[in-house]
Every structure is written in C-alpha cells, then in structure tokens.
Amino acid sequence: MIQRFIEEVKGRSLSIVLPEGKDERIIAAARRLKDEGIAEPTVLGTRDRIKAAAAAAGASLAGIHVIDPADGTELDAYAEAYAQRRNLEFNVARRVVKRPQCYAGMMVAQGDAHTMVAGVTTPTSFVIQAGMLTVGLAQGINIPSSFFLMIIPEFLGEKNKRFIYADCAVNIAPTAEELADIAMASEKSARKLLDDEPRVAMLSFSTKGSASHPHVARVTQALAIVRERDGQLKIDGEFQGDAAIVPAVAAKKVKEPSSVAGQANVLIFPDLNSGNIAYKLTQYMAGAKAIGPFLQGFSKPISDLSRGASASDIVATAAICLAQVSPGAEHVQPKQAYEGTGDQLRKLVDQVPVVSDA
C-alpha cells in the first residue's frame, strides 16, 4: 500500500521540507526520497549538525537542499509575509520564522515546498502550533485534527479494505462543532486516499435514537452542523460501530434510507478515548496496518511523526502527505491563517495529549 502511494507521487516534481535535519533518520529518509525520485527534499538545521547527522546515517547530502533557517536566503521574505499576516513588527516575526518548524511552515505557505513532515524530535503540540501560524487552517475549519489510514487484511470478503479513523491522536473531548470539523476534514482526506467515495459515519453507543444521552446528542448535533455546511456529503449517524460498517446489521438497526449505514469507510469517533482504543484494537486483533497519525484540517498537507519513527516510516508518511497534494494546487496560498491571540493558541495546543506511540 505504501509503495502504491510512492508510485503515485513519483514524477510529479513535488517537494518536501524536513525541519529536523539534525536527526540521522531524517537524513536517511531524505536520501531515499531523492534517490528514488519520490520528492525533492529540503532539510533544515545548522550545517554542522546536518553534516554530523549525515555521517551518522552514512548518507551523502548530494542533491539534497540544505538550509540553515538562521541565514536562509528567504528568511527576510518569509518574515515580512509572516509579519503582515500576524500584524507583528518585522524583527519579532523574524525571530519566530528562524525556528526550523516555522521556517518550514512558511516554505509550505509561500509555495516553496508542497508539504512539511516533522515530529521525530519535536512535540506534536509544537508541530500543530507551527502549522496553524504559518500554513493556516482550511476554509471553514477551526481546529486541526488527525486520522489513521487503517488497512484491514480481510473484511467481509474484501481484501485490504481501507478505512479512515478519526480523531485518534489530537482532540480529547471535541464539542459538536469540533466533531463537525473533524468529520469534514476526514471526508476531504478520504477523498484523496481511498478508492471509493467517502461515506462518513458519526459513531456513538446509540443507533438512530436507540439510546438517549448528552453524549449521543453531541454526535447528532455535529451531524446537523455538517449537513448545514455541506448538504452534498455522504454522512450519517448516529451509528453504533456494527451498524456503520456491516450491511446485515444496518438492515436490522437502521429503518430509514441511508447512503452510509453498513457502507461507511470513514469512521468519526466521539472522543479520543474511543478513537485511540478502537484503532489499537483493530490493529492488533484484526492484524490491520495502522498508518499515521496524519494531521488534517490545514490548508496544505503537513504531518506529525512518532518520536520513534524509522527512516522508512518517514518516507511512508512523506509519500502519503504528497499524495494529498492536488494537481494544480502547488501555488494555492493559505485561505485562513490562525488569527487568535497567543494565549488562545496556547490553550488550544495545550490540550494535545502526549500519545507515546502517535
């Protein structure tokens, strides 16, 4: 499956920025991205540290773009763009943009890279913060979220069945409005990564009113919000898990017409407890491949990495991020940069949990 995404992006002349150039795994991944024609990699960091990482990885830096954000040729241009967006003094903006993750984000925002992948040495919360301040959120989306691409070896007679699970790594207890954002972002992610048309199920412990509880009401409110925003999406709920994905169960439990019941391939969990537990149970009890988590909701694709990610994991993540770059979208500018105060942003990213393997 990973090889399929790799083959899809080869030859598209896509570029990726990796801001953690001091880590040997990043250099090894960049070397493979370049050698296999997957993408044009740029690594950020001080030149001495990057050279040391390359030596530790036993990899040449030939053909890999190396930039020290502290004296990058585009530093002032990025700082000026950031200052205008955030209404900051130039010198303040320059100090922010000199940070590797923010410099990388500005490369993506300004069209000098198609995606950013980070996280092997950076907390998830800071990757999200850098993305919100630079790349910005997609139009109509107010929170970032995450998804896993789950590949089930055999599901109801179908081999290598793919599902999107969200949100399994970022939002702990989303409100109805936030659940709606997660659902809409996941539908867009699925549209780029699944063969079939996205069919989004809003999950709960209730199916179509079989139980009454404020937790159920939050899910149904989220569904109503999504439908109000975009009535064309194939989304339905609330569903128990079996009613969402098993046609025979849906036929018994769901009495009204539904284009999603029993056919869902995008599963929206009501909170992080259920999402994180579900993906792990699927992974180990069904022998499924869990790829991710990937960040979503941003105006351009960026992603977080596990601290324990291998060079191969980094390449796989890069390929899936690049596969989300739509043809002709190379120079699309951010539609909605984060406009809240620093305190509001810190409050938002402070809720991001430390998930040790995500």
C-alpha positions in Angstrom: 0.0 0.0 0.0 2.8 2.4 0.8 4.5 1.5 -2.4 1.4 2.4 -4.2 1.4 6.0 -2.8 5.1 6.2 -3.6 4.5 5.3 -7.2 1.6 7.8 -7.4 3.8 10.8 -6.4 6.9 9.8 -8.4 7.5 12.1 -11.4 5.3 14.9 -10.1 8.3 17.0 -9.1 6.8 17.5 -5.6 8.9 18.9 -2.8 9.1 18.3 0.9 10.7 20.2 3.8 12.0 18.3 6.8 12.9 20.7 9.6 14.7 18.3 11.9 17.9 17.9 9.9 20.0 17.2 13.0 18.5 13.7 13.2 20.2 10.9 11.2 16.8 9.3 10.4 15.7 12.5 8.6 18.9 12.5 6.5 18.4 8.8 5.7 14.8 9.4 4.6 15.8 12.5 2.6 18.4 10.4 0.8 15.8 7.8 -0.2 13.2 10.4 -1.2 15.8 11.9 -3.5 17.4 8.7 -4.9 14.0 7.1 -5.6 12.6 10.2 -7.3 9.8 10.4 -4.7 10.3 14.1 -3.9 12.8 16.9 -3.8 13.8 17.1 -0.1 14.9 20.1 1.8 16.4 19.6 5.3 16.7 22.4 7.8 19.3 22.9 10.6 22.7 24.2 11.2 25.2 22.9 8.6 27.5 21.3 11.2 24.6 19.3 12.8 23.3 18.2 9.4 26.8 17.0 8.3 27.1 15.1 11.6 23.7 13.5 11.1 24.6 12.6 7.5 27.9 11.0 8.8 25.9 9.0 11.4 23.4 7.9 8.8 26.2 7.0 6.3 24.4 9.1 3.7 25.5 11.6 1.2 23.9 15.1 1.1 24.4 15.3 -2.7 21.3 16.7 -4.3 19.6 17.4 -1.0 18.8 21.1 -0.3 20.2 22.2 3.0 19.1 25.4 4.6 20.0 27.0 7.9 16.9 29.0 8.9 19.1 31.5 10.7 20.6 32.7 7.5 18.3 31.3 4.8 18.0 33.3 1.6 14.2 33.6 2.0 14.3 34.4 5.8 13.5 38.1 5.4 10.8 37.5 2.8 9.2 34.9 5.0 9.4 37.2 8.0 7.8 40.0 6.1 5.0 37.8 4.9 4.5 36.5 8.5 4.6 40.0 10.0 1.9 41.2 7.6 -0.3 38.2 8.3 0.1 38.4 12.1 0.3 42.2 12.3 3.7 42.0 14.0 6.9 44.0 13.9 9.3 42.7 11.4 12.0 41.9 14.0 9.5 39.9 16.1 8.4 37.9 13.0 11.9 37.3 12.0 12.7 35.7 15.4 9.7 33.4 15.0 10.4 32.4 11.4 14.0 31.5 12.3 12.7 28.5 14.2 13.1 25.5 11.9 9.4 24.3 12.2 8.1 27.8 11.5 10.6 28.4 8.6 9.4 25.0 7.2 5.8 26.1 7.6 6.5 29.3 5.7 8.1 27.4 2.9 4.9 25.5 2.5 2.7 28.6 3.0 4.6 30.5 0.4 4.6 27.7 -2.2 8.3 26.8 -1.9 7.5 23.3 -0.6 4.4 21.1 -1.0 4.4 19.6 2.4 6.2 19.6 5.8 6.8 16.5 7.9 8.2 16.8 11.4 8.0 15.3 14.9 10.9 12.9 15.4 12.4 15.5 17.8 9.5 17.9 18.1 6.4 17.6 20.3 3.1 17.2 18.5 1.8 20.3 20.0 4.5 22.5 18.5 4.2 20.9 15.1 0.5 21.8 15.2 1.2 25.3 16.5 3.8 25.9 13.8 1.3 24.7 11.2 -1.5 26.9 12.4 0.6 30.0 12.5 2.2 29.5 9.1 0.2 27.2 6.8 -3.1 28.0 8.4 -6.3 26.1 8.6 -8.5 25.2 5.6 -11.5 27.4 4.8 -14.3 26.7 7.3 -12.2 24.5 9.6 -11.5 25.9 13.1 -9.4 23.1 14.7 -6.7 20.7 13.5 -7.3 17.0 13.9 -5.8 13.7 12.9 -6.6 10.5 11.1 -5.2 7.0 10.7 -5.4 5.1 7.4 -6.4 1.6 8.5 -5.9 -1.3 6.2 -7.8 -4.5 7.2 -6.3 -7.7 5.6 -9.8 -9.1 5.0 -13.2 -7.6 5.8 -16.5 -9.2 4.8 -14.8 -10.9 1.9 -12.8 -7.9 0.7 -9.1 -7.9 0.8 -7.1 -5.0 2.1 -10.1 -2.9 3.0 -9.2 0.7 3.8 -10.9 2.9 6.4 -10.2 6.4 7.7 -10.3 6.5 11.6 -10.6 10.0 13.2 -9.7 11.6 15.5 -7.4 9.1 17.3 -4.5 11.3 18.4 -5.3 15.0 18.9 -8.7 16.2 20.2 -9.5 14.7 23.6 -13.2 15.7 24.1 -14.4 17.6 21.0 -17.5 19.7 21.1 -20.3 19.2 18.5 -18.8 22.0 16.4 -15.3 20.4 16.7 -16.7 17.0 15.8 -18.2 18.6 12.7 -14.8 20.0 11.7 -13.2 16.6 12.2 -15.8 14.9 10.1 -15.4 17.4 7.2 -11.6 17.3 7.3 -11.7 13.5 7.3 -14.0 13.4 4.3 -11.5 15.5 2.4 -8.6 13.3 3.5 -10.6 10.2 2.5 -11.4 11.6 -0.9 -7.7 11.8 -1.7 -6.6 8.4 -0.1 -9.5 6.0 -0.6 -10.5 4.3 -3.9 -14.2 4.5 -3.0 -16.3 7.6 -2.4 -16.2 8.7 1.2 -19.1 7.6 3.3 -18.8 9.2 6.8 -20.3 7.6 9.9 -20.7 9.6 13.1 -20.2 6.9 15.7 -21.8 6.5 19.1 -23.1 3.9 21.5 -26.5 4.6 20.0 -28.0 3.9 16.6 -30.6 6.4 15.4 -32.0 7.2 18.8 -31.8 3.8 20.4 -30.3 5.5 23.4 -30.7 9.0 24.9 -27.8 10.8 26.5 -26.0 14.1 26.2 -23.0 12.3 24.6 -25.4 11.0 21.9 -26.9 14.4 21.4 -23.4 15.9 20.8 -22.9 13.5 17.9 -26.3 14.2 16.4 -25.6 18.0 16.7 -22.3 17.5 14.9 -24.1 15.7 12.1 -26.6 18.5 11.8 -23.8 21.1 11.6 -22.1 19.2 8.8 -25.3 18.9 6.8 -25.9 22.6 7.2 -22.4 23.4 6.0 -22.5 21.0 3.0 -25.6 19.0 2.2 -23.8 17.1 -0.6 -21.6 15.0 1.7 -22.5 11.3 2.3 -22.6 11.4 6.1 -25.0 9.9 8.5 -25.4 8.9 12.1 -25.6 8.4 14.9 -24.4 4.8 14.4 -23.0 2.0 16.6 -19.9 0.6 15.0 -21.6 -2.5 13.6 -24.4 -0.6 12.1 -21.9 1.7 10.3 -19.9 -1.0 8.6 -21.9 -4.3 8.4 -24.7 -4.2 5.8 -26.7 -7.1 7.6 -26.6 -5.3 10.9 -27.5 -1.9 9.3 -30.5 -3.6 7.6 -31.9 -4.5 11.1 -31.0 -1.4 13.1 -31.5 1.4 10.6 -35.0 1.8 9.4 -34.7 4.9 7.3 -32.9 5.2 3.9 -29.1 5.8 4.3 -26.3 6.0 1.9 -23.8 5.4 4.7 -25.3 2.7 7.1 -23.5 -0.6 6.6 -21.2 1.0 4.0 -19.1 3.5 5.9 -15.4 3.8 5.2 -14.8 7.0 7.3 -15.4 6.5 11.0 -15.7 9.5 13.2 -15.3 8.6 16.9 -16.9 10.8 19.5 -13.8 11.3 21.6 -10.1 10.5 21.8 -10.7 7.6 24.3 -12.9 5.7 21.8 -10.8 6.6 18.8 -7.4 5.6 20.2 -8.8 2.4 21.7 -10.5 1.4 18.5 -7.5 1.9 16.2 -5.3 -0.1 18.5 -7.8 -3.0 18.9 -8.3 -3.0 15.1 -4.5 -3.1 14.6 -3.8 -6.0 16.9 -6.9 -8.1 16.9 -7.6 -7.8 13.2 -4.0 -7.8 12.1 -4.6 -4.4 10.5 -2.0 -1.9 9.3 -2.4 1.4 11.1 -0.7 4.2 9.1 -0.5 7.5 10.8 -1.5 9.6 12.6 -1.6 12.3 10.0 -2.6 15.8 10.7 -5.6 17.3 8.8 -7.6 20.4 8.6 -4.8 22.5 7.4 -4.9 24.4 4.1 -2.0 22.3 2.8 -0.9 18.8 3.9 1.5 18.6 6.8 2.1 15.8 9.2 3.5 14.8 12.6 5.7 11.8 13.2 6.2 9.4 16.1 9.3 10.1 18.1 10.3 6.5 17.4 9.8 6.8 13.6 12.3 5.0 11.4 13.6 6.4 8.1 11.2 4.1 6.3 8.3 5.5 8.4 9.3 9.0 7.5 9.4 8.1 3.8 5.9 6.4 4.1 4.5 9.5 5.8 6.0 11.8 3.2 4.5 9.7 0.4 1.0 9.9 1.9 1.3 13.6 2.5 2.5 14.2 -1.0 -0.4 12.0 -2.4 -2.7 14.6 -0.8 -1.3 17.4 -2.9 -4.0 18.0 -5.6 -2.8 18.5 -9.2 -2.7 22.3 -9.8 -2.6 23.1 -6.1 1.1 23.8 -6.0 0.7 27.5 -5.6 -2.5 27.8 -3.6 -2.0 30.2 -0.7 -3.4 29.6 2.7 -7.1 30.6 2.9 -7.3 31.0 6.7 -4.3 31.7 8.9 -4.9 31.4 12.6 -6.0 34.8 13.9 -6.4 34.1 17.6 -4.2 35.6 20.3 -1.2 33.8 21.6 -3.0 32.8 24.8 -5.9 31.3 22.7 -3.4 29.3 20.6 -1.5 28.0 23.6 -4.8 27.0 25.2 -5.8 25.1 22.1 -2.5 23.2 21.6 -2.1 22.6 25.3 -5.0 20.1 25.1 -3.0 17.9 22.7 -2.2 14.8 24.6 1.2 13.1 24.7 0.4 9.8 23.0 3.6 7.9 23.3 3.3 5.9 20.0 1.5 8.5 18.0 
